[in-house]
Amino acid sequence: MKRFKLMTAMFATAAAVAAAATPAHADVSPLTFDFYDCTGPAGTPSEFSADRVSSLSPTLAFHRTDGAGIFVVLLFRDEDAGFDVRPTFAPGLSAKAVVTCSAVGPLLGHELTVSGFFAP
């Protein structure tokens, strides 16, 4: 019985140490992307900055730092690595990529081409 109590205390201590060492989600800074050479319909900005909404979401969306809405990406091309990603989009909604921009990825420094649309 004494051994069981000792092992339980050791596991509880290890769990507490692991929990304290894990950073909280709230402490994570958003990734900011600077989009440039943008083309699209009238009113499309030639450049803008935006923060990645959530790395946990299957949708690739960016909050514009100027407060002018969200940039939803439908096609993401990593020019340096040579691959395309088509993020998941909300089922039942049909959307068309009408805006295309370039960006340099803040993590790896890769040249990116992204296409999508602006949402309010």
C-alpha positions in Angstrom: 0.0 0.0 0.0 2.9 2.3 0.8 4.4 1.7 -2.6 1.1 2.5 -4.3 0.8 5.8 -2.5 4.4 6.7 -3.4 3.9 5.9 -7.1 0.7 7.9 -7.1 2.5 10.9 -5.6 5.3 10.6 -8.2 2.8 10.5 -11.1 0.9 13.5 -9.7 4.2 15.4 -9.4 5.3 14.5 -12.9 1.9 15.6 -14.3 2.0 18.9 -12.5 5.5 19.6 -13.8 4.5 18.7 -17.3 1.4 21.0 -17.1 3.5 23.9 -15.8 6.0 23.5 -18.6 3.4 23.5 -21.4 2.8 27.0 -22.7 -0.8 28.2 -22.7 -2.6 28.8 -26.0 -3.3 32.4 -25.0 0.4 33.2 -24.9 0.9 32.3 -28.6 1.4 35.3 -30.9 -0.5 35.4 -34.2 1.5 34.9 -37.4 1.3 38.2 -39.4 1.6 37.9 -43.2 2.3 40.9 -45.4 0.5 40.4 -48.7 1.6 42.4 -51.8 1.2 42.5 -55.6 -2.5 41.8 -55.1 -4.8 41.7 -58.1 -8.6 41.4 -58.1 -11.8 43.3 -58.7 -12.2 47.1 -58.2 -11.3 48.0 -54.6 -8.8 45.3 -54.1 -5.8 46.7 -52.1 -2.4 46.2 -53.8 -1.0 45.3 -50.4 -2.2 44.6 -46.8 -1.1 42.8 -43.6 -3.2 40.2 -41.9 -2.9 37.8 -38.9 -3.5 34.1 -39.3 -6.9 33.4 -37.6 -6.2 29.9 -36.1 -3.7 27.2 -36.9 -6.3 24.7 -35.5 -8.9 25.6 -38.1 -9.0 23.7 -41.4 -10.0 26.9 -43.2 -7.1 29.2 -44.0 -8.3 32.7 -43.0 -6.5 35.9 -42.1 -7.8 38.9 -40.1 -6.7 42.1 -41.9 -4.8 44.3 -39.4 -6.5 47.4 -40.8 -9.8 46.0 -39.6 -11.2 45.7 -43.1 -12.4 42.1 -42.8 -11.0 38.7 -43.4 -9.0 37.3 -46.3 -10.2 33.7 -46.9 -7.6 31.6 -48.9 -8.9 29.0 -51.3 -5.6 28.1 -52.9 -2.2 28.4 -51.3 1.0 27.8 -53.3 4.4 27.5 -51.8 6.6 28.5 -54.7 9.9 27.4 -53.0 8.7 24.0 -52.0 6.6 23.5 -55.2 3.3 22.4 -53.7 -0.3 23.6 -53.6 -2.7 23.4 -50.7 -6.5 23.8 -51.0 -7.7 24.5 -47.5 -11.1 23.1 -46.4 -13.9 25.5 -46.8 -17.2 25.6 -45.0 -19.5 23.0 -46.6 -22.6 24.4 -48.4 -20.9 27.6 -49.3 -19.7 28.2 -52.8 -16.9 30.7 -53.2 -14.6 31.8 -55.9 -11.1 33.0 -55.7 -11.2 36.5 -57.0 -8.1 38.0 -55.3 -4.5 36.8 -55.8 -1.5 38.0 -53.8 2.1 37.2 -53.1 3.6 36.9 -49.6 6.7 35.7 -47.8 5.9 33.1 -45.2 6.9 34.4 -41.7 8.1 31.0 -40.5 10.2 29.6 -43.3 10.7 32.6 -45.5 9.2 30.9 -48.6 7.6 32.8 -51.4 3.9 32.2 -51.4 1.1 32.8 -53.9 -2.4 32.8 -52.4 -5.8 33.2 -54.0 -9.1 33.8 -52.2 -11.7 36.4 -51.4 -12.4 39.1 -48.8 -15.2 38.6 -46.3 -16.6 41.2 -43.9 
